[in-house]
Amino acid sequence: MANRHLSRSIAMQALFEWDFNDLADTAISDIVKRITEEMAPGLDNSQFAAELASGVATKKDQLDSIIEKAAPEWPLDHIAAVDRNVLRVGLHELIFGDKKEVPARVAINEAIELAKTFGGENSGRFVNGVLGAVYKEMGEPGKNDIPAKKKRPKDVPYEEMPIEKLGGAVVYCRHDGDIYLALVHDIFGYWTLSKGHIEAGESVEEGTKREIKEELSLDIAIEDPLGNNEYIASDPEKGKIRKQVNYFLARCDDSKYKTLKLGEEKGGLDDGQWYKLADIADLKMYDDIIPFVTKGIKIIIDK
């Protein structure tokens, strides 16, 4: 995920905590610092998150007044705390942000994505409606502008999209008679498989072993291929990218079973844990990951 989007996520979560606990404005910087250290220790531009959260806290009354005018049927204390703080973040960027850095439409779209990720079923539509109303009142600034880094064909043919190769693994070990899987947890609340970018000159197997080592501090032995999947991601500079992930079943030396330690530069992840096979079904996981986990578990059991 792009650093700016991750920074906005951190700022919003810090503001939620600050708002929910009714803390002083001076507390916001410490909250941002703590959340960044816990959830994104490798974040390249943590200053952006700190400045955004601090700016919102400082201009809270002004931002809230705008929300009240744009959504008069929704008193502030009736708006869900997540939605309220997403609106504050979006409005701050929309009204007070550097338009060259964050065009109005980008500010709105980013806020909508935050609402969809952290809010309820209707949060995205609600935030879109409020920010859209404010944007129209402002005269729709930059409506016809195209940010420089977005100047690429809107509909790049699928076959012309750049391809990024990744490798990931269902990592397991045996401990005290039980089988455990090593999973990582991202800031959006999902347990998933450790994976990473394959460097030029590496085989997929070599790159996967290196990435698992960097992400979980584990040495693994790859045993079986589990297949691959592809998804399209948006890069702020390159546009749409086809990300192709090869997954493997990999075993960790049973004597190395221990508390997992995330690498220092793994932004977007906030935890790593060993889970018994019996507990996997209760975890919140991405739909496209489940088939690989299921296939890996079947192979382990059949061994």
Secondary structure, 3 states (H helix, E strand, C coil): CCHHHHHHHHHHHHHHHHHHCCCCHHHHHHHHHHHHHHHCCCCCCHHHHHHHHHHHHHCHHHHHHHHHHHCCCCCHHHCCHHHHHHHHHHHHHHHHCCCCCCCHHHHHHHHHHHHHHHCCCCHHHHHHHHHHHHHHHCCCCCCCCCCHHHCCCCCCCHHHCCEEEEEEEEEEEEECCEEEEEEEEECCCCEECEEEECCCCCCHHHHHHHHHHHHHCCCEEEEEEEEEEEEEEEECCCEEEEEEEEEEEEEECHHHCCCCCCCCCCCCEEEEEEEEHHHHHHCCECCCCHHHHHHHHHHHHHC
